[in-house]
Each structure stands twice: as C-alpha cells, then as structure tokens.
Amino acid sequence: MPIKNFTTRIEEETLDKLKFVAEYEGRTANSQINILIRDCIKEFEKEHGKIELEK
C-alpha cells in the first residue's frame, strides 16, 4: 500500500505531550499518530461495520 503524506495543524502543547507519550512507548510521534488513527478506524468499523472504499 502506498504511503501518503498528510499535513495537519496541532497546538504546540498537544504535540509536546504526544511526543512524550510516543517516546514513553518507544515510538516516534509519526508512528504514534498512525497507531491512533488505526485504532480509531478499528473502533469505528467495530461499531458501524467495515468501511468499503471504491477503487
């Protein structure tokens, strides 16, 4: 699966806290964000069913 870049704005304090959590977990902030996004999608699909994307 291709990797895409995604830019977002985030408050500095929130980013600093995210980096703290990521470091604690032994991850980069980027890896931590990817895990959080995957977990969010997993929970959504658990409640609402699999998301089917058109190709």
Biopython code that builds the backbone (N, CA, C, O; Angstrom):
import numpy as np
from Bio.PDB.StructureBuilder import StructureBuilder

atoms = [
    (1, "MET", "N", (0.845, -1.172, 0.000)),
    (1, "MET", "CA", (0.000, 0.000, 0.000)),
    (1, "MET", "C", (0.898, 1.245, 0.000)),
    (1, "MET", "O", (1.827, 1.345, 0.801)),
    (2, "PRO", "N", (0.611, 2.195, -0.908)),
    (2, "PRO", "CA", (1.435, 3.397, -0.964)),
    (2, "PRO", "C", (1.311, 4.232, 0.315)),
    (2, "PRO", "O", (0.266, 4.245, 0.964)),
    (3, "ILE", "N", (2.372, 4.909, 0.654)),
    (3, "ILE", "CA", (2.393, 5.800, 1.807)),
    (3, "ILE", "C", (2.158, 7.225, 1.308)),
    (3, "ILE", "O", (2.820, 7.675, 0.372)),
    (4, "LYS", "N", (1.221, 7.931, 1.930)),
    (4, "LYS", "CA", (0.908, 9.312, 1.559)),
    (4, "LYS", "C", (1.321, 10.244, 2.685)),
    (4, "LYS", "O", (1.293, 9.865, 3.855)),
    (5, "ASN", "N", (1.700, 11.446, 2.334)),
    (5, "ASN", "CA", (1.977, 12.479, 3.320)),
    (5, "ASN", "C", (0.683, 13.201, 3.657)),
    (5, "ASN", "O", (-0.185, 13.374, 2.802)),
    (6, "PHE", "N", (0.562, 13.622, 4.918)),
    (6, "PHE", "CA", (-0.620, 14.326, 5.389)),
    (6, "PHE", "C", (-0.146, 15.388, 6.372)),
    (6, "PHE", "O", (0.554, 15.081, 7.337)),
    (7, "THR", "N", (-0.525, 16.622, 6.127)),
    (7, "THR", "CA", (-0.117, 17.716, 6.998)),
    (7, "THR", "C", (-1.312, 18.157, 7.835)),
    (7, "THR", "O", (-2.435, 18.245, 7.339)),
    (8, "THR", "N", (-1.056, 18.432, 9.101)),
    (8, "THR", "CA", (-2.116, 18.911, 9.985)),
    (8, "THR", "C", (-1.552, 19.970, 10.924)),
    (8, "THR", "O", (-0.343, 20.048, 11.144)),
    (9, "ARG", "N", (-2.435, 20.770, 11.463)),
    (9, "ARG", "CA", (-2.038, 21.762, 12.456)),
    (9, "ARG", "C", (-2.374, 21.220, 13.832)),
    (9, "ARG", "O", (-3.410, 20.581, 14.018)),
    (10, "ILE", "N", (-1.505, 21.473, 14.793)),
    (10, "ILE", "CA", (-1.716, 20.969, 16.143)),
    (10, "ILE", "C", (-1.112, 21.977, 17.128)),
    (10, "ILE", "O", (-0.055, 22.553, 16.872)),
    (11, "GLU", "N", (-1.785, 22.176, 18.230)),
    (11, "GLU", "CA", (-1.260, 23.084, 19.244)),
    (11, "GLU", "C", (0.077, 22.555, 19.765)),
    (11, "GLU", "O", (0.274, 21.347, 19.893)),
    (12, "GLU", "N", (0.979, 23.468, 20.059)),
    (12, "GLU", "CA", (2.327, 23.088, 20.477)),
    (12, "GLU", "C", (2.306, 22.207, 21.729)),
    (12, "GLU", "O", (3.028, 21.213, 21.797)),
    (13, "GLU", "N", (1.491, 22.563, 22.707)),
    (13, "GLU", "CA", (1.437, 21.770, 23.937)),
    (13, "GLU", "C", (0.937, 20.350, 23.664)),
    (13, "GLU", "O", (1.453, 19.383, 24.225)),
    (14, "THR", "N", (-0.062, 20.236, 22.807)),
    (14, "THR", "CA", (-0.585, 18.916, 22.451)),
    (14, "THR", "C", (0.474, 18.089, 21.741)),
    (14, "THR", "O", (0.622, 16.899, 22.019)),
    (15, "LEU", "N", (1.207, 18.704, 20.834)),
    (15, "LEU", "CA", (2.273, 17.999, 20.128)),
    (15, "LEU", "C", (3.368, 17.562, 21.094)),
    (15, "LEU", "O", (3.870, 16.442, 20.993)),
    (16, "ASP", "N", (3.742, 18.431, 22.026)),
    (16, "ASP", "CA", (4.760, 18.074, 23.005)),
    (16, "ASP", "C", (4.307, 16.878, 23.852)),
    (16, "ASP", "O", (5.103, 15.990, 24.157)),
    (17, "LYS", "N", (3.041, 16.864, 24.223)),
    (17, "LYS", "CA", (2.510, 15.746, 25.013)),
    (17, "LYS", "C", (2.462, 14.473, 24.182)),
    (17, "LYS", "O", (2.770, 13.392, 24.685)),
    (18, "LEU", "N", (2.080, 14.591, 22.913)),
    (18, "LEU", "CA", (2.076, 13.432, 22.020)),
    (18, "LEU", "C", (3.484, 12.858, 21.902)),
    (18, "LEU", "O", (3.667, 11.643, 21.965)),
    (19, "LYS", "N", (4.466, 13.715, 21.732)),
    (19, "LYS", "CA", (5.855, 13.257, 21.630)),
    (19, "LYS", "C", (6.302, 12.577, 22.922)),
    (19, "LYS", "O", (7.041, 11.593, 22.879)),
    (20, "PHE", "N", (5.865, 13.086, 24.056)),
    (20, "PHE", "CA", (6.199, 12.471, 25.341)),
    (20, "PHE", "C", (5.640, 11.055, 25.408)),
    (20, "PHE", "O", (6.347, 10.115, 25.771)),
    (21, "VAL", "N", (4.344, 10.909, 25.049)),
    (21, "VAL", "CA", (3.707, 9.587, 25.071)),
    (21, "VAL", "C", (4.406, 8.655, 24.088)),
    (21, "VAL", "O", (4.689, 7.502, 24.417)),
    (22, "ALA", "N", (4.684, 9.145, 22.894)),
    (22, "ALA", "CA", (5.347, 8.327, 21.878)),
    (22, "ALA", "C", (6.713, 7.844, 22.365)),
    (22, "ALA", "O", (7.055, 6.670, 22.215)),
    (23, "GLU", "N", (7.478, 8.745, 22.941)),
    (23, "GLU", "CA", (8.800, 8.369, 23.446)),
    (23, "GLU", "C", (8.674, 7.333, 24.561)),
    (23, "GLU", "O", (9.454, 6.382, 24.616)),
    (24, "TYR", "N", (7.713, 7.510, 25.432)),
    (24, "TYR", "CA", (7.465, 6.559, 26.515)),
    (24, "TYR", "C", (7.165, 5.165, 25.953)),
    (24, "TYR", "O", (7.589, 4.154, 26.511)),
    (25, "GLU", "N", (6.426, 5.131, 24.840)),
    (25, "GLU", "CA", (6.062, 3.869, 24.194)),
    (25, "GLU", "C", (7.160, 3.351, 23.267)),
    (25, "GLU", "O", (7.020, 2.279, 22.679)),
    (26, "GLY", "N", (8.252, 4.107, 23.134)),
    (26, "GLY", "CA", (9.354, 3.682, 22.272)),
    (26, "GLY", "C", (9.065, 3.894, 20.797)),
    (26, "GLY", "O", (9.543, 3.144, 19.946)),
    (27, "ARG", "N", (8.285, 4.913, 20.503)),
    (27, "ARG", "CA", (7.898, 5.184, 19.116)),
    (27, "ARG", "C", (8.229, 6.628, 18.761)),
    (27, "ARG", "O", (8.535, 7.450, 19.624)),
    (28, "THR", "N", (8.157, 6.908, 17.468)),
    (28, "THR", "CA", (8.210, 8.289, 17.005)),
    (28, "THR", "C", (6.802, 8.861, 17.096)),
    (28, "THR", "O", (5.826, 8.119, 17.213)),
    (29, "ALA", "N", (6.707, 10.181, 17.040)),
    (29, "ALA", "CA", (5.387, 10.819, 17.035)),
    (29, "ALA", "C", (4.587, 10.349, 15.819)),
    (29, "ALA", "O", (3.383, 10.114, 15.921)),
    (30, "ASN", "N", (5.244, 10.214, 14.684)),
    (30, "ASN", "CA", (4.570, 9.748, 13.468)),
    (30, "ASN", "C", (3.986, 8.346, 13.659)),
    (30, "ASN", "O", (2.835, 8.097, 13.303)),
    (31, "SER", "N", (4.772, 7.446, 14.214)),
    (31, "SER", "CA", (4.283, 6.084, 14.460)),
    (31, "SER", "C", (3.121, 6.088, 15.441)),
    (31, "SER", "O", (2.156, 5.342, 15.272)),
    (32, "GLN", "N", (3.212, 6.932, 16.469)),
    (32, "GLN", "CA", (2.146, 7.019, 17.460)),
    (32, "GLN", "C", (0.855, 7.502, 16.810)),
    (32, "GLN", "O", (-0.218, 6.968, 17.091)),
    (33, "ILE", "N", (0.952, 8.504, 15.947)),
    (33, "ILE", "CA", (-0.227, 9.018, 15.251)),
    (33, "ILE", "C", (-0.832, 7.932, 14.371)),
    (33, "ILE", "O", (-2.053, 7.777, 14.336)),
    (34, "ASN", "N", (0.008, 7.173, 13.654)),
    (34, "ASN", "CA", (-0.514, 6.090, 12.811)),
    (34, "ASN", "C", (-1.256, 5.049, 13.633)),
    (34, "ASN", "O", (-2.302, 4.556, 13.210)),
    (35, "ILE", "N", (-0.734, 4.711, 14.791)),
    (35, "ILE", "CA", (-1.405, 3.746, 15.666)),
    (35, "ILE", "C", (-2.747, 4.303, 16.141)),
    (35, "ILE", "O", (-3.751, 3.590, 16.137)),
    (36, "LEU", "N", (-2.768, 5.553, 16.544)),
    (36, "LEU", "CA", (-4.012, 6.169, 16.999)),
    (36, "LEU", "C", (-5.062, 6.200, 15.888)),
    (36, "LEU", "O", (-6.239, 5.941, 16.139)),
    (37, "ILE", "N", (-4.646, 6.511, 14.682)),
    (37, "ILE", "CA", (-5.572, 6.530, 13.546)),
    (37, "ILE", "C", (-6.105, 5.128, 13.270)),
    (37, "ILE", "O", (-7.308, 4.950, 13.080)),
    (38, "ARG", "N", (-5.215, 4.126, 13.246)),
    (38, "ARG", "CA", (-5.671, 2.740, 13.010)),
    (38, "ARG", "C", (-6.641, 2.279, 14.086)),
    (38, "ARG", "O", (-7.643, 1.628, 13.791)),
    (39, "ASP", "N", (-6.337, 2.623, 15.350)),
    (39, "ASP", "CA", (-7.237, 2.246, 16.450)),
    (39, "ASP", "C", (-8.598, 2.915, 16.303)),
    (39, "ASP", "O", (-9.628, 2.294, 16.568)),
    (40, "CYS", "N", (-8.608, 4.163, 15.887)),
    (40, "CYS", "CA", (-9.859, 4.894, 15.674)),
    (40, "CYS", "C", (-10.695, 4.226, 14.585)),
    (40, "CYS", "O", (-11.900, 4.037, 14.754)),
    (41, "ILE", "N", (-10.070, 3.873, 13.484)),
    (41, "ILE", "CA", (-10.771, 3.212, 12.378)),
    (41, "ILE", "C", (-11.284, 1.845, 12.813)),
    (41, "ILE", "O", (-12.411, 1.474, 12.487)),
    (42, "LYS", "N", (-10.468, 1.097, 13.543)),
    (42, "LYS", "CA", (-10.866, -0.221, 14.034)),
    (42, "LYS", "C", (-12.111, -0.122, 14.914)),
    (42, "LYS", "O", (-13.040, -0.916, 14.769)),
    (43, "GLU", "N", (-12.130, 0.844, 15.819)),
    (43, "GLU", "CA", (-13.278, 1.034, 16.706)),
    (43, "GLU", "C", (-14.514, 1.455, 15.918)),
    (43, "GLU", "O", (-15.616, 0.985, 16.201)),
    (44, "PHE", "N", (-14.345, 2.331, 14.937)),
    (44, "PHE", "CA", (-15.458, 2.760, 14.102)),
    (44, "PHE", "C", (-16.055, 1.571, 13.357)),
    (44, "PHE", "O", (-17.273, 1.390, 13.338)),
    (45, "GLU", "N", (-15.190, 0.759, 12.743)),
    (45, "GLU", "CA", (-15.663, -0.391, 11.980)),
    (45, "GLU", "C", (-16.316, -1.432, 12.888)),
    (45, "GLU", "O", (-17.258, -2.109, 12.478)),
    (46, "LYS", "N", (-15.826, -1.559, 14.103)),
    (46, "LYS", "CA", (-16.427, -2.492, 15.056)),
    (46, "LYS", "C", (-17.870, -2.097, 15.345)),
    (46, "LYS", "O", (-18.740, -2.957, 15.480)),
    (47, "GLU", "N", (-18.117, -0.807, 15.438)),
    (47, "GLU", "CA", (-19.465, -0.322, 15.755)),
    (47, "GLU", "C", (-20.362, -0.188, 14.525)),
    (47, "GLU", "O", (-21.567, -0.426, 14.604)),
    (48, "HIS", "N", (-19.774, 0.193, 13.389)),
    (48, "HIS", "CA", (-20.578, 0.525, 12.211)),
    (48, "HIS", "C", (-20.383, -0.402, 11.017)),
    (48, "HIS", "O", (-21.057, -0.241, 9.999)),
    (49, "GLY", "N", (-19.488, -1.355, 11.122)),
    (49, "GLY", "CA", (-19.209, -2.255, 10.005)),
    (49, "GLY", "C", (-18.017, -1.780, 9.190)),
    (49, "GLY", "O", (-17.597, -0.626, 9.273)),
    (50, "LYS", "N", (-17.490, -2.698, 8.408)),
    (50, "LYS", "CA", (-16.292, -2.427, 7.604)),
    (50, "LYS", "C", (-16.527, -1.292, 6.631)),
    (50, "LYS", "O", (-17.574, -1.207, 5.988)),
    (51, "ILE", "N", (-15.548, -0.434, 6.536)),
    (51, "ILE", "CA", (-15.593, 0.673, 5.571)),
    (51, "ILE", "C", (-15.119, 0.125, 4.226)),
    (51, "ILE", "O", (-13.986, -0.340, 4.103)),
    (52, "GLU", "N", (-15.976, 0.181, 3.240)),
    (52, "GLU", "CA", (-15.640, -0.287, 1.897)),
    (52, "GLU", "C", (-15.312, 0.928, 1.040)),
    (52, "GLU", "O", (-16.146, 1.816, 0.865)),
    (53, "LEU", "N", (-14.104, 0.962, 0.511)),
    (53, "LEU", "CA", (-13.669, 2.064, -0.332)),
    (53, "LEU", "C", (-13.733, 1.652, -1.798)),
    (53, "LEU", "O", (-13.395, 0.525, -2.159)),
    (54, "GLU", "N", (-14.172, 2.588, -2.630)),
    (54, "GLU", "CA", (-14.190, 2.321, -4.062)),
    (54, "GLU", "C", (-12.765, 2.489, -4.585)),
    (54, "GLU", "O", (-12.048, 3.404, -4.181)),
    (55, "LYS", "N", (-12.375, 1.613, -5.468)),
    (55, "LYS", "CA", (-11.016, 1.648, -6.037)),
    (55, "LYS", "C", (-10.968, 2.542, -7.248)),
    (55, "LYS", "O", (-9.911, 2.696, -7.860)),
]
sb = StructureBuilder()
sb.init_structure("model")
sb.init_model(0)
sb.init_chain("A")
sb.init_seg("    ")
for serial, (resi, resn, name, xyz) in enumerate(atoms, 1):
    if name == "N":
        sb.init_residue(resn, " ", resi, " ")
    sb.init_atom(name, np.array(xyz, "f"), 0.0, 1.0, " ", f" {name:<3s}", serial, name[0])
structure = sb.get_structure()
